[in-house]
Amino acid sequence: MITVTVEGVQKQYPEGTTYEEIAAPYQEKYGGLIALAAANGKIRELFKRAAKDCEVRFFTLKDDLGHKTYVRTVTMVMLKAVADVAGQENAQKCRVECTIGHGYYIRTFDGFVLTPEQIASVKERMRQLVQEKMPIMKKTYPMVEAMELFREKGMRDKEKLFRYRRSSSVNIYEMDGFFDYYYGYMMPNAGYVPYFDLIPYHEGMMLLIPEKSNPTKVETFAPREKLFQTMQESEKWCSKIGIETVGDLNDYICQRGLSEMILVQEAEQERRIGEIAKDIVSRGGVKFIMIAGPSSSGKTSFSHRLSIQLRTQGMVPHPIALDDYFVDREKTPKDENGDYNFECLEAIDIALFNSDMSRLLAGETVELPTFNFKTGKREYKGNYKTLGPEDVLVIEGIHGLNEKTSSALPSESKYRIYISALTSLHIDEHNRIPTTDGRMIRRMVRDARTRGMDAKRTIQMWPSVRRGEEENIFPFQEGADAMFNSALIYELAVLKQYAEPLLFHIKPEEPEFYEAKRLLKFLDYFLGVDSANLPNNSICREFVGGSCFNV
C-alpha cells in the first residue's frame, strides 16, 4: 500500500493505482473535469500509476495546463477520425495551422480536400470515439525507432523534428492503430473530450473548443476574416521559402546558416511596412495613425520603421505614446485584487487626449505631456506640436483601436493598424506554436534586460496581461485598416539563448516551475543562433537589445 496526500488528507491506495482513480472522488469538489495530476511536484497524466507515497494536486480544464491537455487530446481524436473517414495517409495531410478566437483552423494540403459531407462524417466519428471512450496509449520509443515509425507512415515532419532532439527516446501516443506525437500531456481516453464542434471553413475546417473560463460550452464561432487572411499570407510566405516547421528551420540553419534568411525576412517585413505607408498617403487627410497590439508585439520598433517609410513618402511623422496620457497614479482604477489596473481604458485621460488631438487638428499649437513612471505623474517639458500640411502623429498604445479613445476625431483623419506576432512556424504538422508562447518569451527576455525582472515574475504577470488583451485589444482588431505580423521566422532560434538561463533559474518548488519546464522543453526543439547578424532596426532587437531605436 502507498500513502497519497491530497489537500492535507492522507489515504491508502494499492501500489499501482492510477491517478485517474485517485482523482475520481474529487471531480465534483473541483467543479470541473480533472485533466492532470502533479505527484510530488511532477506532472503525471491520469493513466500513469502511483508507485510510492506522494502528495498530489490536480489541474482541471480551467487551469492552463489542463486546458492545453484538452486541446491536444481533442486534436488527436479529430485526426484519428479523419484517418477513419478518409484514410490514415490523408490524416497526415491535415495541418493544425492557427487559432481564430476559440477555433483551431485545420488546413488540408498536398491535393487532399475534405468536402462538407466528409467533415460532417469526421465530426460524427469523433462523437463515436468519445462515446466508446477510445483509449489513448502512451509508449516510449528509442529515437531511432520513432523516426523509422513516422517515416513508414509518411510523417516526414516528425522524422525531421526528431533528428535534432538530444534525448535518446521519445513518447508516442496511439489510438486504435493511429500513431502521433504531441508536444505535451494527454488525457486517458476520448471520453474526456466531449465538448467540441467541427465546421467547414475556407480550405479546411475549424475545430471549436471551449474556453478555459467555460470549459463545458462551445461558443458559436465568430469569424475574424482580416486576422485570418493576415495569418494565411504569412503561412504562404513560409511555404514559398520552404520553412514551415521547426525541422525545416533546423535543416536550414545546419545547411546554410541563417544570415541570408534573416535579411530575407527583414526585407519582407520592410516591404509590408512600405505598403502600409503608401496606403496611408493614398488615403489623403490622415493625421492620426493609431497603432495597437498585444504585449510584446514590437509596437515601438514598428512605429519607428513606419515613420521612416512615411518620410520616404514625403510625410513628417511624430511619435506619441498613449501611455503619456495615463491619469496620475492615485487616480488609476484598481482590479479585483486591489492592484492598479494600468490596462483598462479608464487608466488613460481620454478627455485630455481627445482635447489635445482636436486642437492639433484645428491647427493650434499644443504642449504634449510626458508621463513620469517613477513619480506616477504627468509632466510638461516643452514638447510643443503644431500640425503642418505634411505632419502626421504616429500614436502607439493598447487602446489605439478602441473608438472611445479617439471619439472626438473625424474618422477620415485616422488610420488604424493592428500589430501582433502571429507565429506561422509550426513544431510539426499537428503541433502549432501558440502565438502567446512567442510573445511571452519575447517579454521575458526584454523584462530581464530592461526592467531587471526575472522570468518568474513575467510568468506570474502573464495571465493578467492576457486578460487585459482579451478585454481591450482583441475585440477591436477587425476594425483595423491594416494588420501587420511582427513574428520573425528565425526569432525563437535567437531568443533561445537569452530565455533558457532565465527559465532554468526557476526552482522546482515554485508554482511557475511547471510553465518554465514546458517552455524549456519547447525551446529545446530549436537550434540556437547568434544574434550578431540581426539588423539594428529589427523588431527582434527590441527584445534582445542593440536596437538603433529608443525602445
C-alpha positions in Angstrom: 0.0 0.0 0.0 1.1 3.6 -0.6 0.0 6.8 1.1 -1.4 9.6 -1.1 -2.0 13.0 0.3 -4.5 15.4 -1.3 -5.2 18.8 0.3 -3.6 17.6 3.5 -5.7 14.5 3.8 -4.0 11.1 3.6 -5.4 8.0 2.2 -4.1 4.5 1.5 -4.1 3.0 -2.0 -2.8 -0.2 -3.5 0.5 0.4 -5.3 -0.1 0.9 -9.0 -3.4 2.8 -8.6 -3.8 5.2 -11.5 -4.1 8.9 -10.9 -7.4 8.7 -12.7 -8.7 6.5 -9.9 -7.2 8.8 -7.2 -8.8 11.8 -8.9 -12.3 10.3 -9.3 -13.7 11.2 -5.8 -12.5 14.8 -6.2 -14.2 15.5 -9.6 -17.3 17.0 -8.1 -15.5 19.0 -5.5 -13.2 20.7 -8.1 -16.1 21.9 -10.1 -14.5 21.0 -13.4 -13.1 17.9 -15.1 -9.7 17.0 -13.8 -7.2 16.7 -16.6 -3.8 16.2 -15.0 -2.2 15.4 -11.6 1.1 16.5 -10.0 2.7 14.0 -7.7 5.4 15.4 -5.5 5.7 18.3 -7.9 6.0 16.3 -11.1 3.2 16.3 -13.7 1.5 13.0 -14.2 -1.0 12.0 -16.9 -4.1 10.4 -15.4 -3.3 6.9 -16.9 0.0 6.9 -15.0 0.2 4.7 -11.9 1.3 5.9 -8.4 4.3 3.7 -7.3 5.2 5.4 -4.0 4.0 7.7 -1.3 3.2 11.1 -2.7 1.5 14.4 -2.3 -1.0 15.0 -5.2 -2.6 18.1 -6.6 -4.9 18.3 -9.6 -5.4 20.5 -12.7 -8.8 21.0 -14.2 -9.8 22.3 -17.6 -9.9 25.8 -16.1 -6.2 25.7 -15.5 -3.8 26.5 -18.3 -2.1 23.1 -18.1 -5.4 21.3 -18.1 -6.9 23.3 -21.0 -3.8 22.7 -23.2 -4.1 18.9 -22.4 -7.8 19.1 -23.5 -6.8 20.8 -26.8 -4.1 18.2 -27.6 -6.5 15.3 -26.8 -9.4 16.5 -28.9 -7.0 17.3 -31.7 -5.8 13.7 -31.7 -9.4 12.5 -31.7 -10.1 14.7 -34.7 -7.1 13.4 -36.6 -8.0 9.8 -35.7 -11.5 10.4 -37.1 -10.0 11.8 -40.3 -7.9 8.7 -40.6 -11.0 6.5 -40.2 -13.1 8.5 -42.7 -10.6 9.4 -45.4 -7.6 7.0 -44.7 -4.6 7.3 -42.5 -2.4 8.6 -45.3 -4.7 11.7 -45.5 -4.6 12.4 -41.8 -1.0 13.3 -42.4 -2.2 15.9 -44.9 -4.0 17.9 -42.2 -2.1 20.8 -40.6 -3.2 22.5 -37.4 -2.4 25.9 -38.7 -3.7 28.7 -36.4 -6.3 29.8 -33.9 -9.1 32.3 -34.6 -10.8 33.0 -31.3 -11.6 29.7 -29.7 -11.4 27.9 -33.1 -8.4 25.9 -34.4 -8.0 26.1 -38.2 -7.1 22.8 -39.8 -6.0 23.2 -43.4 -5.7 20.2 -45.8 -2.9 20.2 -48.3 -1.0 18.1 -50.9 -4.1 17.5 -53.0 -6.3 16.3 -50.1 -9.6 18.1 -49.8 -12.4 17.4 -47.3 -16.0 18.1 -48.6 -18.6 19.5 -46.2 -20.2 16.0 -46.1 -16.9 14.4 -45.2 -16.3 17.0 -42.4 -19.7 16.0 -41.0 -18.7 12.4 -41.1 -15.4 13.2 -39.3 -17.4 15.0 -36.6 -19.8 12.0 -36.3 -16.8 9.7 -36.0 -15.4 11.9 -33.3 -18.7 11.6 -31.4 -18.4 7.8 -31.7 -14.9 7.8 -30.4 -16.0 9.9 -27.4 -18.9 7.5 -26.6 -16.6 4.5 -26.9 -14.1 6.2 -24.6 -11.4 5.1 -27.1 -8.2 4.6 -25.0 -5.1 6.7 -25.7 -2.0 4.7 -25.1 1.5 6.2 -24.5 4.7 4.3 -25.3 8.3 5.4 -25.1 10.3 4.5 -28.2 14.1 4.7 -28.8 14.6 7.8 -31.0 15.8 5.7 -34.0 12.7 3.5 -33.9 10.4 6.5 -33.5 11.9 8.1 -36.6 11.5 4.9 -38.6 7.9 4.6 -37.4 7.0 8.0 -38.7 9.0 7.6 -41.9 6.9 4.5 -42.7 3.7 6.4 -42.0 4.7 9.3 -44.3 5.1 11.8 -41.4 8.4 13.3 -42.5 7.8 16.4 -40.5 8.1 14.4 -37.3 11.1 12.4 -38.5 12.8 15.7 -39.3 11.9 17.1 -35.9 13.3 14.1 -34.0 16.6 14.4 -36.0 17.5 17.4 -33.8 16.4 16.0 -30.4 19.2 15.3 -27.9 17.2 12.7 -25.9 17.6 9.0 -26.8 13.9 8.3 -26.6 10.6 9.9 -27.3 7.0 9.4 -26.1 4.4 8.5 -28.8 0.6 8.3 -28.4 -1.5 5.7 -30.1 -5.3 5.4 -30.5 -6.6 2.2 -32.1 -3.7 2.0 -34.6 -3.3 5.7 -35.2 0.1 7.0 -34.0 1.1 10.6 -33.4 3.5 12.8 -31.4 2.3 15.7 -29.3 4.2 18.4 -27.5 2.7 18.0 -24.0 0.4 15.8 -22.0 -2.7 13.9 -23.0 -5.9 12.5 -21.3 -6.6 8.8 -20.8 -9.3 8.4 -23.5 -11.6 10.1 -25.9 -14.4 10.2 -23.4 -12.6 13.1 -21.7 -13.2 15.5 -24.6 -17.0 15.5 -25.3 -17.2 19.3 -25.9 -16.2 20.4 -29.4 -17.6 21.3 -32.8 -16.2 20.9 -36.3 -17.3 23.1 -39.2 -16.1 23.7 -42.8 -14.0 26.9 -43.1 -12.2 28.2 -46.2 -9.9 25.5 -47.5 -10.2 23.3 -44.4 -12.2 23.1 -41.2 -12.4 24.9 -37.9 -12.2 22.8 -34.7 -14.1 24.7 -32.0 -13.1 24.1 -28.4 -14.5 25.5 -25.1 -12.5 28.4 -23.5 -10.9 28.0 -20.1 -13.5 30.2 -18.4 -16.4 28.0 -19.5 -14.9 24.5 -20.3 -18.2 22.7 -20.9 -19.7 25.1 -23.5 -18.6 25.6 -27.2 -19.4 29.1 -28.2 -20.7 30.0 -31.7 -17.8 30.7 -34.0 -17.3 34.4 -34.8 -15.1 34.7 -37.9 -12.3 37.3 -37.9 -11.5 37.5 -41.6 -8.9 40.2 -41.5 -6.9 38.3 -38.9 -7.3 35.0 -40.8 -6.2 36.5 -44.1 -3.1 38.1 -42.4 -2.2 34.7 -40.9 -2.7 33.0 -44.3 -0.4 35.4 -46.0 2.3 34.5 -43.5 1.7 30.8 -43.9 2.0 31.1 -47.7 5.3 33.1 -47.4 6.7 30.3 -45.1 5.7 27.7 -47.7 7.3 29.8 -50.5 10.7 29.9 -48.8 10.4 26.2 -47.6 10.5 26.8 -43.9 7.1 25.7 -42.4 8.2 23.6 -39.4 10.9 23.7 -36.8 12.6 20.7 -38.5 12.7 22.8 -41.7 14.3 25.7 -39.8 16.9 23.5 -38.2 17.8 22.0 -41.6 18.2 25.5 -43.0 20.5 26.5 -40.1 22.6 23.4 -40.5 22.9 23.6 -44.3 23.1 27.3 -45.0 23.2 29.3 -41.8 20.7 32.0 -41.1 22.5 35.1 -42.2 20.8 35.3 -45.6 17.4 34.2 -44.3 17.4 36.9 -41.6 17.9 39.5 -44.3 15.2 38.0 -46.5 12.7 38.0 -43.6 13.6 41.6 -42.6 13.2 42.7 -46.3 9.8 41.0 -46.4 8.7 42.9 -43.3 10.1 46.2 -44.7 8.2 45.6 -47.9 4.9 45.2 -45.9 5.6 48.3 -43.8 6.2 50.2 -47.0 2.9 49.1 -48.4 1.1 50.3 -45.3 2.9 53.7 -45.6 1.8 54.0 -49.2 -1.8 53.2 -48.3 -1.8 55.9 -45.6 -0.6 58.5 -48.0 -3.0 57.5 -50.8 -5.9 57.9 -48.4 -5.3 61.6 -48.1 -6.2 63.6 -44.9 -4.8 61.1 -42.5 -3.4 62.9 -39.4 -3.5 60.2 -36.7 -2.1 56.8 -37.2 -3.4 54.6 -34.3 -1.3 51.5 -33.6 -2.4 48.8 -31.2 -1.5 45.2 -30.4 -0.9 42.8 -27.6 2.1 42.7 -25.3 5.5 42.2 -26.9 4.2 42.6 -30.5 7.0 45.1 -31.3 4.8 48.1 -31.5 7.5 50.6 -30.7 10.0 49.3 -33.3 7.2 49.1 -35.8 6.1 52.7 -35.2 9.7 53.9 -35.8 10.1 51.8 -39.0 6.7 53.0 -40.3 7.8 56.6 -39.6 10.9 56.1 -41.7 8.7 54.8 -44.6 6.3 57.7 -44.2 9.3 60.1 -44.5 10.2 58.4 -47.9 6.6 59.3 -49.0 7.1 63.0 -48.0 5.3 62.9 -44.7 6.6 64.2 -41.4 5.7 61.7 -38.7 5.7 62.4 -34.9 5.6 59.5 -32.5 3.2 59.8 -29.5 2.7 57.1 -26.8 -0.8 56.8 -25.3 0.9 55.9 -22.1 1.9 59.6 -21.7 -1.8 60.2 -21.1 -2.0 58.0 -18.1 -4.0 59.5 -15.2 -2.0 60.3 -12.1 -1.2 57.1 -10.2 -3.6 57.7 -7.3 -6.4 58.1 -9.8 -5.7 54.8 -11.6 -8.5 52.2 -11.2 -7.7 49.0 -9.3 -8.6 45.4 -10.2 -10.3 42.8 -8.0 -7.0 42.1 -6.2 -6.5 45.7 -5.3 -3.7 46.2 -7.8 -3.5 49.2 -10.2 -5.1 48.2 -13.5 -3.0 50.1 -16.0 -4.5 48.2 -18.9 -8.1 49.4 -18.6 -9.3 52.4 -20.7 -10.0 54.4 -17.5 -6.3 54.5 -16.8 -6.0 56.9 -19.7 -7.1 60.5 -19.5 -9.3 60.1 -22.6 -10.8 63.6 -22.3 -7.4 65.3 -22.3 -6.2 63.1 -25.2 -9.2 64.0 -27.4 -8.9 67.7 -26.5 -5.2 67.8 -27.4 -5.7 65.9 -30.6 -8.7 68.0 -31.7 -6.8 71.2 -31.0 -3.9 69.9 -33.1 -6.3 69.0 -35.9 -7.7 72.6 -35.8 -4.2 74.0 -36.4 -3.4 75.0 -32.8 0.0 74.6 -31.1 -0.3 72.1 -28.2 2.1 71.2 -25.4 2.0 67.4 -25.1 2.6 65.6 -21.8 5.2 63.0 -20.8 4.3 60.5 -18.1 6.9 60.0 -15.3 6.6 56.4 -14.4 8.7 56.9 -11.3 6.6 59.6 -9.7 3.3 58.4 -11.3 2.6 61.9 -12.6 2.2 63.6 -16.0 4.8 66.3 -16.7 5.1 69.0 -19.3 8.6 69.6 -20.7 8.1 71.9 -23.6 7.1 69.3 -26.1 5.1 71.6 -28.4 3.4 70.3 -31.6 1.7 72.1 -34.5 0.5 70.0 -37.4 1.5 71.3 -40.8 0.2 70.0 -44.1 2.6 67.0 -44.2 2.7 66.3 -40.4 1.1 63.1 -39.0 1.0 61.7 -35.5 2.0 58.1 -35.0 0.2 57.1 -31.8 1.0 53.8 -30.1 -0.9 52.2 -27.3 -3.1 49.2 -26.4 -6.3 51.2 -26.7 -5.5 52.7 -30.1 -8.2 50.7 -31.9 -10.9 51.4 -29.4 -13.2 54.1 -30.9 -13.8 55.6 -27.4 -10.1 56.5 -27.3 -10.4 59.0 -30.2 -14.1 59.6 -30.4 -13.7 63.3 -30.9 -11.6 62.9 -34.1 -13.1 62.6 -37.5 -13.0 59.0 -38.9 -11.3 60.1 -42.1 -8.4 61.6 -40.1 -7.5 58.3 -38.5 -5.7 55.2 -39.9 -5.8 52.1 -37.6 -3.1 49.4 -37.5 -3.3 46.2 -35.6 0.1 44.5 -34.9 0.8 41.1 -33.4 3.4 38.4 -33.5 1.3 35.8 -35.4 3.7 32.8 -35.4 3.4 30.9 -38.7 6.1 28.4 -37.9 5.0 25.0 -36.6 6.6 22.4 -34.4 5.2 19.9 -36.9 2.0 19.5 -38.9 -0.1 18.6 -35.8 1.6 20.8 -33.2 1.3 24.5 -33.7 3.3 27.1 -31.9 0.9 29.3 -29.9 1.3 33.0 -30.6 1.2 33.7 -26.9 4.3 31.5 -26.3 6.4 33.5 -28.7 5.2 36.8 -27.2 5.8 35.6 -23.6 9.3 34.6 -24.4 9.9 38.0 -26.1 8.6 39.7 -23.0 10.6 37.5 -20.6 13.9 38.4 -22.4 13.0 42.1 -22.6 11.9 42.3 -18.9 15.1 40.8 -17.7 17.2 43.1 -19.9 15.4 46.4 -19.3 13.4 46.1 -16.1 15.5 43.8 -14.0 12.6 41.4 -13.8 13.1 37.7 -13.6 11.3 35.1 -15.6 9.3 34.0 -12.6 7.7 37.4 -12.3 7.0 37.6 -16.1 5.2 34.2 -15.8 3.3 35.4 -12.8 2.0 38.5 -14.6 1.2 36.8 -17.9 -2.4 35.7 -17.0 -3.2 39.3 -16.0 -1.6 40.6 -19.3 -3.7 38.1 -21.3 -6.9 39.2 -19.6 -6.2 42.8 -20.5 -5.6 41.8 -24.1 -8.8 39.9 -24.3 -10.8 42.9 -22.9 -9.0 45.8 -24.5 -7.3 44.7 -27.8 -8.7 41.6 -29.4 -12.4 42.8 -29.6 -11.3 45.8 -31.8 -8.7 44.1 -34.1 -11.1 43.6 -37.0 -11.7 47.3 -37.1 -8.1 47.9 -38.3 -7.4 49.4 -41.7 -4.2 47.3 -41.8 -2.8 44.3 -40.0 0.9 43.7 -39.5 2.5 40.4 -38.5 5.7 41.1 -36.5 6.7 37.5 -36.0 10.1 36.5 -37.4 10.6 33.0 -38.7 14.1 32.9 -37.1 13.4 34.7 -33.8 12.9 31.7 -31.4 16.3 30.3 -32.5 17.8 33.7 -31.4 15.7 34.2 -28.2 16.5 30.6 -27.1 20.0 31.7 -25.8 18.5 34.6 -23.8 15.5 32.8 -22.4 16.9 29.4 -21.3 19.1 30.7 -18.5 16.2 32.8 -17.1 13.9 29.8 -17.1 16.5 27.4 -15.6 16.6 29.9 -12.7 13.1 29.0 -11.6 13.1 26.4 -8.8 11.1 23.1 -8.8 9.2 24.1 -5.6 8.0 27.4 -7.2 4.5 27.5 -8.8 5.9 28.9 -12.0 8.2 25.8 -12.4 5.6 23.9 -14.5 5.4 26.7 -17.1 9.1 27.2 -17.1 9.7 23.5 -17.7 7.2 23.5 -20.6 8.9 26.4 -22.2 12.3 24.9 -21.8 11.1 21.7 -23.5 9.6 23.9 -26.3 12.9 25.8 -26.8 14.8 22.5 -26.9 13.3 21.8 -30.3 15.3 24.8 -31.8 19.0 25.0 -32.8 20.3 28.2 -31.3 21.6 31.1 -33.5 23.7 34.1 -32.5 22.1 37.5 -32.6 25.1 39.2 -34.1 23.7 39.1 -37.6 20.4 40.8 -36.7 20.0 44.3 -38.3 19.9 47.0 -35.7 16.4 48.1 -36.8 15.0 44.5 -36.4 11.9 44.1 -34.3 13.8 41.3 -32.6 16.3 43.9 -31.4 13.6 45.5 -29.2 13.8 42.4 -27.0 17.5 41.2 -27.2 19.0 44.7 -27.3 21.1 46.6 -29.7 18.3 48.5 -31.5 19.0 51.7 -33.3 15.7 53.0 -32.0 14.9 54.2 -28.5 13.0 51.1 -27.4 
